[in-house]
């Protein structure tokens, strides 16, 4: 097979392997090939949300993704919806588009399509969102104009607990699709449901192999056997296992390796099982991991997963978690030891182990510390094993970052203390990230605490001294200074003890230090007042901005949305080592060579 197919706004597209390079993203294909330039871009690192689209496999719920992260060849079989497919001047605007326009949620409007697509995906997954859920779910998008208030006001007006009149239509006025039973937006339906075999059954039934335009080989594997057969055949000197491709947001990929193996359809890497231990497979996405933690936390001896669940919600943002996997995140940590991986930290904190598999199904189990030193060439992370912990074990984790979501940790930390009835430490695990490539466990402090009464001032002061002497912090610009991160790590150790200390032992003076203030903040609320004089209307009468709807529909064209024109030239900054001076002359001859302008 030398081609892939997918649908964009209901239209099927086929891409032949010789037409695309390995680094062509869905974003660039939408904009440059299909000319759907309502999908914007800025950072190309999954950080700004301008490139958001909704994707859906043949089975399952739609979900948001950053189109700048998805390689085009990984889109095989996907249904993709862009801002143009949601609503436009020809078919009518979607309620999300009209609502954001009505609330004056656009200024320059460049980020507006991304916001709407993020909210659209949230609604598709849960039509009964509360205001707080909406506010906590939009960390994927950045706006540099509005200050966010009108955007949040617009979307929160659609929440189930909003007091805003929803202008609900009479049922006889609604246009209902006779196929789906949902509100019809008058787009053309397709007949993919008239089929003998589900798309997923067909798509995942056999391996796909393509040689791309740039000479790279791309494979879509459907089993572990496929993966190792490919490596046996092509060699493991230059290859990459690809799932969500979100690692490029943290560490840019200058050039893809010779062999790219898409592992999203490998069934042995999906799901989880619970016997005595909880076994979670490496291809599980972080969104799926959240669901697993939430579900299994109700089981006896796994209540500690609630703490991991709350921490995991601080990792990246929803669209990245939708496609980023456990194994993918851990592989970044394996390759870049300085990466403050929250997944690694959480697994290390609770003493998890990893199962690695090689050709001929040979497996070995390693601790998280051993994993960091393991050469992963020819190996695949099969699963992570989490053991049950009784109520003797007290767990606390922390993540400090420059903003409340969608950012790597400056320092993260995890603490587990096994205590007896007298609060004496039987065993402990103290883990840190973001300090240095090699220091991840405070072994000396753990040994010091064994047998000590944990919640006494003497133990605290002595443990802080041991930890301060033990911590290894390495300079790592642009992260804060060594001293700042050292004090931050000590502060998190202290805060961990405060958060676990029984109320009857904790002085009222220090109780506020035990709380995570951001987690207790209620839903925000903004109010806008302005005076008008009705006697002068339409002068001073509030009106919707003329450009609002086309901005919300991706129909507004910006400079970079325009096609390349004949004789178009480009400008670039020329740097100098002289801060203050005069330009004597400019020699542009090399830049102007072979340029012929029309007369």
C-alpha positions in Angstrom: 0.0 0.0 0.0 1.5 3.3 -1.1 -1.2 5.7 0.0 -3.3 6.8 3.0 -6.7 8.4 3.2 -8.6 10.5 5.6 -11.6 12.8 5.6 -11.5 16.6 6.1 -14.9 18.2 6.8 -16.6 15.1 5.3 -14.5 15.0 2.1 -12.3 12.1 1.5 -8.6 12.8 0.6 -6.0 10.3 -0.6 -2.3 11.0 -0.3 0.3 9.0 -2.2 3.5 8.3 -0.5 5.7 10.0 -3.1 3.9 13.3 -2.6 4.7 13.9 1.1 7.8 14.2 3.3 8.1 12.6 6.7 7.9 16.0 8.4 4.8 17.2 6.7 2.2 18.0 9.4 -1.5 18.0 9.2 -1.4 21.7 9.8 0.7 22.4 6.8 -1.4 20.1 4.6 -4.6 21.8 5.6 -3.2 25.3 4.9 -0.9 24.7 2.0 -2.5 21.8 0.1 -6.2 22.2 0.9 -6.0 26.0 1.4 -8.1 25.7 4.6 -6.3 28.6 6.3 -8.8 29.1 9.1 -6.5 26.7 11.0 -3.8 29.1 12.2 -0.3 28.5 13.7 2.1 30.4 15.9 4.4 28.3 18.1 4.4 24.9 16.3 5.0 23.3 19.7 1.4 22.6 20.8 1.7 25.5 23.2 -0.6 28.2 21.7 -3.7 26.3 20.5 -4.0 28.3 17.2 -3.8 25.1 15.2 -6.6 23.2 16.9 -8.8 20.8 15.0 -11.2 18.0 16.0 -10.4 14.4 14.9 -12.4 11.2 15.3 -11.6 7.6 14.6 -14.5 5.5 13.2 -15.3 4.4 16.7 -15.1 6.6 19.8 -15.6 10.2 20.7 -14.2 13.2 18.8 -11.2 14.8 20.5 -9.1 17.9 20.0 -5.5 17.8 18.7 -2.8 20.3 17.8 -2.5 19.8 14.0 1.1 21.1 14.2 2.0 17.9 16.1 0.4 15.3 13.9 2.4 14.1 11.0 0.2 13.7 7.9 0.9 10.1 7.4 -0.3 9.4 11.0 -3.8 10.6 10.0 -4.7 7.5 8.0 -8.4 6.8 8.5 -9.2 9.9 10.6 -12.2 12.1 10.3 -10.9 15.7 10.7 -13.0 18.7 11.3 -11.6 22.2 10.9 -13.1 25.6 11.7 -14.4 25.8 8.1 -16.3 22.6 8.6 -17.9 23.8 11.8 -19.6 26.7 10.2 -19.2 29.4 7.6 -21.1 32.1 5.7 -22.3 29.6 3.2 -23.8 26.9 5.4 -24.4 29.2 8.4 -22.4 29.8 11.6 -22.1 27.4 14.5 -23.5 28.5 17.9 -20.0 28.5 19.3 -18.9 31.0 16.6 -21.9 33.3 17.0 -21.6 33.2 20.8 -18.0 34.2 20.9 -18.7 37.0 18.4 -21.7 38.2 20.5 -19.6 38.3 23.6 -16.8 40.4 21.8 -14.4 37.5 22.4 -12.2 38.5 19.5 -9.8 41.4 19.0 -7.2 40.6 16.4 -9.1 37.3 16.0 -6.1 35.2 15.1 -6.5 32.8 18.0 -10.3 32.6 17.8 -10.7 29.5 15.5 -8.4 27.5 17.9 -10.5 28.5 20.9 -13.7 27.5 19.2 -12.3 24.1 18.1 -11.1 23.4 21.6 -14.5 24.2 23.0 -16.3 22.2 20.3 -14.3 19.1 21.2 -15.1 19.6 24.8 -18.8 19.8 24.1 -18.7 16.8 21.8 -17.3 14.7 24.7 -19.6 16.2 27.3 -22.6 18.3 26.4 -23.3 19.0 30.1 -20.2 21.0 31.0 -20.2 23.2 34.1 -18.6 26.6 34.2 -15.8 25.3 36.3 -15.1 22.4 34.0 -15.0 24.8 31.0 -12.6 27.2 32.8 -10.3 24.3 33.8 -10.3 22.7 30.4 -9.0 25.5 28.1 -5.3 25.6 29.2 -4.5 24.5 25.7 -5.2 28.0 24.2 -3.4 31.3 24.5 -4.8 34.8 23.6 -2.6 37.8 23.6 -5.4 40.4 23.2 -8.5 40.0 25.2 -7.3 39.2 28.7 -9.5 36.1 28.4 -12.6 37.5 30.2 -14.9 37.8 27.2 -13.8 34.4 25.9 -14.5 32.7 29.1 -17.8 34.6 29.5 -18.9 33.4 26.1 -18.1 29.8 26.6 -19.3 29.7 30.2 -22.7 31.1 29.0 -23.2 27.7 27.4 -22.6 25.7 30.6 -25.4 23.8 32.3 -25.1 25.9 35.5 -25.1 29.2 33.6 -27.8 31.7 34.4 -27.7 33.1 30.9 -30.8 32.6 28.8 -29.8 29.9 26.2 -32.5 31.0 23.7 -33.7 27.4 23.4 -35.7 26.8 20.2 -39.1 25.1 20.1 -38.6 21.4 19.1 -40.6 21.9 16.0 -38.2 24.6 14.8 -35.1 22.3 15.2 -33.6 20.7 12.1 -32.8 17.1 13.2 -30.7 14.8 11.0 -32.7 11.7 10.3 -29.5 9.6 10.3 -27.7 10.8 13.5 -30.7 12.1 15.5 -28.6 15.3 16.2 -29.1 18.9 15.3 -28.5 19.3 11.6 -26.1 22.0 10.5 -27.0 21.5 6.9 -23.6 20.0 6.0 -23.7 17.1 3.6 -23.9 13.7 5.3 -21.7 10.9 4.1 -22.8 7.2 4.0 -19.9 5.6 5.8 -22.2 3.9 8.2 -23.6 1.8 5.3 -20.8 -0.7 5.5 -20.3 -4.4 6.2 -17.0 -3.9 8.2 -16.2 -1.1 10.6 -13.4 1.2 9.5 -11.3 0.3 12.6 -11.5 -3.4 11.7 -10.1 -2.7 8.3 -7.7 0.0 9.2 -6.0 -1.9 12.0 -6.0 -5.3 10.3 -2.8 -5.1 8.3 0.5 -3.3 8.4 1.1 -0.3 6.0 4.4 0.4 4.5 5.3 3.5 2.4 8.5 5.1 1.1 8.1 8.9 1.4 9.2 11.7 -0.9 12.3 12.4 1.2 13.4 8.8 1.2 12.2 7.9 4.7 10.3 4.7 5.3 7.0 4.9 7.2 5.2 2.0 8.6 1.9 1.6 10.5 2.5 -1.5 12.7 -0.4 -3.5 14.1 1.5 -5.8 16.4 4.8 -6.0 18.4 5.8 -8.7 15.9 5.5 -6.1 13.1 7.8 -3.7 15.0 10.6 -6.2 15.5 10.3 -7.6 12.0 10.8 -4.1 10.6 13.8 -3.5 12.8 15.3 -6.9 11.8 14.7 -6.1 8.1 15.7 -2.4 8.0 18.1 -2.3 11.0 17.8 -0.3 14.3 20.5 2.3 13.6 18.0 5.1 12.7 14.4 4.6 13.7 11.6 6.1 15.7 8.5 4.7 17.3 5.8 7.2 16.8 2.4 7.7 18.6 1.3 11.2 19.3 4.5 12.9 18.2 4.1 15.4 21.1 7.7 15.1 22.1 8.6 17.5 19.3 6.9 20.2 21.4 9.5 19.7 24.1 12.5 18.8 22.0 12.3 19.8 18.3 13.1 17.2 15.7 15.5 18.6 13.2 15.2 15.6 10.9 13.2 12.4 11.2 15.2 9.1 11.3 15.3 6.8 8.3 12.6 4.4 9.7 9.4 5.8 11.3 7.0 3.2 12.9 3.5 4.4 13.8 2.5 2.2 16.8 -1.0 3.6 17.4 -2.7 0.4 16.1 -0.5 -2.0 18.1 -3.1 -3.7 20.3 -0.6 -5.2 22.7 0.3 -1.7 23.8 -3.3 -0.6 24.6 -5.5 -0.8 27.7 -4.8 -2.0 31.2 -5.5 -5.0 33.5 -6.0 -5.3 37.2 -5.2 -8.4 39.2 -3.1 -8.0 42.3 -1.3 -5.2 40.6 -2.4 -2.5 38.2 -0.7 -3.0 34.8 -1.0 -0.1 32.3 0.3 -0.6 28.8 2.7 1.8 27.2 0.5 3.0 24.3 -2.2 4.3 26.7 -2.7 8.0 26.2 -2.6 10.4 29.1 -6.3 11.1 28.7 -6.9 7.4 29.0 -4.6 7.2 31.9 -6.6 9.8 33.7 -9.8 7.7 33.2 -8.0 4.6 34.5 -6.7 6.4 37.6 -10.2 7.8 38.3 -11.8 4.4 37.9 -9.3 2.2 39.8 -8.9 4.7 42.6 -12.3 3.3 43.9 -10.6 -0.1 44.4 -9.2 -1.1 47.8 -5.5 -0.4 48.1 -5.5 1.9 45.1 -7.0 5.1 46.7 -3.5 6.7 46.2 -4.3 7.0 42.5 -6.5 9.9 43.3 -3.4 11.9 44.1 -1.8 10.8 40.9 -5.0 11.8 39.0 -4.9 15.3 40.4 -1.2 15.7 39.5 -1.7 14.3 36.0 -4.3 17.0 35.2 -1.4 19.5 35.5 0.5 17.7 32.7 0.4 19.5 29.4 -3.2 20.2 28.3 -6.2 18.2 27.0 -5.3 18.0 23.3 -1.7 16.9 24.1 -3.0 14.4 26.6 -5.4 13.1 23.9 -2.5 11.7 21.8 0.6 11.7 24.0 1.3 8.3 25.5 2.9 7.0 28.7 5.7 5.3 26.9 6.3 8.4 24.7 6.7 10.6 27.7 9.0 8.2 29.4 11.2 7.9 26.3 11.7 11.7 26.4 13.0 11.3 29.9 15.2 8.3 28.9 16.8 10.4 26.0 16.9 13.7 27.8 17.5 13.0 31.5 17.0 16.7 32.5 13.4 16.6 31.3 11.2 17.0 34.4 8.8 14.3 33.3 5.7 14.2 35.6 4.9 10.7 34.4 8.3 9.4 35.4 8.1 11.2 38.8 4.6 9.8 39.6 5.7 6.2 38.7 9.0 6.6 40.6 7.2 8.0 43.7 4.9 5.0 44.0 7.6 2.5 43.2 6.3 1.4 39.8 8.3 -0.9 37.5 8.5 -1.0 33.8 8.3 -4.1 31.6 10.5 -3.8 28.5 10.1 -6.2 25.5 12.6 -7.0 22.8 12.5 -9.3 19.7 11.2 -12.8 20.2 9.0 -11.5 23.0 11.9 -11.4 25.5 10.9 -9.2 28.5 12.7 -7.8 31.5 11.4 -5.7 34.4 13.3 -2.6 35.5 12.9 0.0 38.2 12.3 3.6 37.2 15.9 4.4 38.2 17.3 1.5 36.1 15.2 2.7 33.2 17.1 6.0 33.0 20.3 4.1 32.4 18.9 1.6 29.9 19.9 1.8 26.3 16.4 1.5 24.7 17.7 0.6 21.2 15.7 -2.4 20.0 13.4 -2.3 23.1 9.8 -1.3 23.6 8.1 -0.2 26.8 5.4 -2.8 27.1 3.7 -1.7 30.4 4.0 -0.1 33.8 3.2 -2.1 36.9 1.8 -0.2 39.9 1.5 -2.1 43.2 -1.4 -1.8 45.7 -0.7 0.4 48.8 -2.5 0.1 52.1 -3.7 3.0 54.2 -0.3 2.9 56.0 1.1 4.7 52.9 0.7 8.5 52.7 1.2 10.1 49.3 1.8 13.7 48.3 2.9 15.1 44.9 3.6 18.7 43.7 4.4 20.5 40.5 5.7 24.1 40.4 5.5 25.8 37.1 5.4 29.4 35.7 1.7 29.2 35.1 -1.1 27.0 36.4 -1.3 24.7 33.3 0.4 23.8 30.0 4.0 24.2 31.2 6.9 22.0 32.1 7.8 21.8 35.8 10.4 24.1 37.2 10.6 21.5 40.0 8.3 18.6 40.7 8.3 16.3 43.7 6.6 13.2 45.1 6.6 11.7 48.6 5.4 8.4 50.0 5.7 7.6 53.7 4.8 4.3 55.2 3.8 5.0 58.8 2.8 2.9 61.8 0.1 3.8 64.3 2.6 6.1 66.1 3.4 8.0 62.9 6.9 6.4 62.8 8.4 6.0 59.4 8.7 2.3 58.3 9.8 3.2 54.8 9.7 6.2 52.4 10.3 7.3 48.9 11.3 10.9 48.1 11.5 11.8 44.4 12.4 15.1 42.6 12.5 16.3 39.0 13.9 19.4 37.5 17.0 19.6 39.7 19.7 17.7 37.7 19.9 14.9 35.1 21.1 12.3 37.8 19.4 13.3 41.1 15.9 11.9 41.2 15.8 10.1 44.6 16.8 11.4 48.0 18.1 8.1 49.3 20.0 9.5 52.3 17.0 11.4 53.5 14.9 8.3 53.1 17.3 6.3 55.3 17.5 9.1 57.9 13.7 9.2 58.3 13.4 5.4 58.9 12.3 4.9 62.5 11.7 8.6 63.2 8.5 10.2 64.3 7.6 12.0 61.1 5.5 14.9 62.4 7.8 16.5 64.9 9.8 19.7 64.6 13.1 17.9 65.4 12.6 15.4 62.6 11.7 18.2 60.2 14.7 20.3 61.0 17.1 17.4 60.9 15.6 16.0 57.7 15.8 19.4 56.0 19.6 19.6 56.8 20.2 16.0 55.4 18.2 16.8 52.3 19.9 20.2 51.7 23.3 18.4 51.9 22.1 15.6 49.6 20.4 17.6 46.8 22.3 18.0 43.6 21.1 21.0 41.5 22.7 21.8 38.1 22.4 25.1 36.3 20.1 24.7 33.3 19.1 28.0 31.6 16.4 29.3 31.1 15.3 27.5 34.3 15.6 29.6 37.5 18.9 29.6 39.3 20.4 26.7 41.2 19.7 28.3 44.6 16.1 29.1 43.7 15.4 25.5 42.7 17.3 24.2 45.8 15.1 26.2 48.1 12.0 25.2 46.1 12.8 21.5 46.6 13.3 22.0 50.3 10.0 24.0 50.4 8.1 21.2 48.7 9.5 18.6 51.2 8.2 20.8 54.0 4.9 21.4 52.3 4.5 17.6 51.7 4.8 17.0 55.5 2.4 19.8 56.2 -0.2 18.3 53.8 0.1 14.9 55.4 0.2 15.9 59.0 -2.9 15.0 61.0 -5.0 18.0 62.0 -4.6 17.4 65.7 -0.8 17.7 65.4 -0.7 20.6 63.0 -0.6 24.1 64.4 -3.3 26.4 63.1 -0.6 28.9 62.2 0.7 26.5 59.5 -2.5 25.0 58.1 -2.6 27.4 55.1 0.8 26.0 54.1 -0.8 22.5 53.7 -3.2 23.6 51.1 -2.8 23.9 47.3 -4.4 27.4 47.0 -5.0 27.2 43.2 -7.0 24.0 43.6 -9.4 25.7 46.0 -10.1 28.7 43.8 -13.7 29.0 42.7 -14.8 29.7 39.1 -13.8 33.2 38.0 -16.3 35.9 37.2 -15.9 39.1 35.3 -18.3 42.0 35.1 -18.2 44.9 32.6 -20.0 48.2 33.1 -20.3 51.0 30.6 -22.8 53.9 30.2 -24.7 54.8 27.0 -27.3 57.3 26.1 -30.3 55.6 24.5 -31.6 59.0 23.3 -28.6 59.2 20.9 -28.9 55.7 19.5 -27.6 54.4 17.2 -24.7 56.6 18.4 -23.1 55.0 21.5 -25.3 51.9 21.1 -23.3 48.7 21.7 -22.9 46.7 18.5 -21.1 43.5 17.6 -17.8 44.1 15.8 -18.2 43.9 12.0 -15.3 41.4 11.6 -16.3 39.2 14.6 -18.1 36.4 12.7 -15.5 36.0 10.0 -12.8 35.9 12.6 -14.7 33.2 14.5 -15.2 31.2 11.4 -11.6 31.4 10.2 -12.7 33.4 7.2 -10.6 36.5 8.1 -7.4 36.5 6.1 -4.2 37.6 7.7 -0.9 38.3 6.0 0.4 34.7 6.2 -2.9 33.4 4.9 -2.4 35.0 1.5 -0.9 32.8 -1.3 2.6 33.5 -2.5 2.6 36.2 -5.1 4.8 36.6 -8.1 8.0 38.4 -7.4 7.3 38.2 -3.7 10.4 39.1 -1.5 11.1 38.4 2.1 12.8 40.4 4.8 14.9 39.2 7.7 16.6 40.9 10.7 20.4 41.3 10.3 22.1 41.1 13.7 25.0 43.2 14.8 27.6 43.3 17.6 27.3 47.1 17.8 24.5 48.1 20.1 24.5 51.8 19.3 26.0 53.1 16.0 25.3 54.3 12.5 24.9 52.3 9.4 27.5 53.4 7.0 26.4 51.3 4.0 24.4 48.2 3.0 25.7 45.8 0.4 22.6 43.9 -0.8 24.2 42.5 -4.0 24.2 38.9 -2.8 20.6 39.1 -1.7 19.4 40.6 -5.0 21.3 38.2 -7.3 19.1 36.6 -10.0 16.1 38.7 -9.0 14.5 40.3 -12.0 11.6 42.7 -11.4 9.0 43.4 -14.0 9.2 46.7 -15.8 
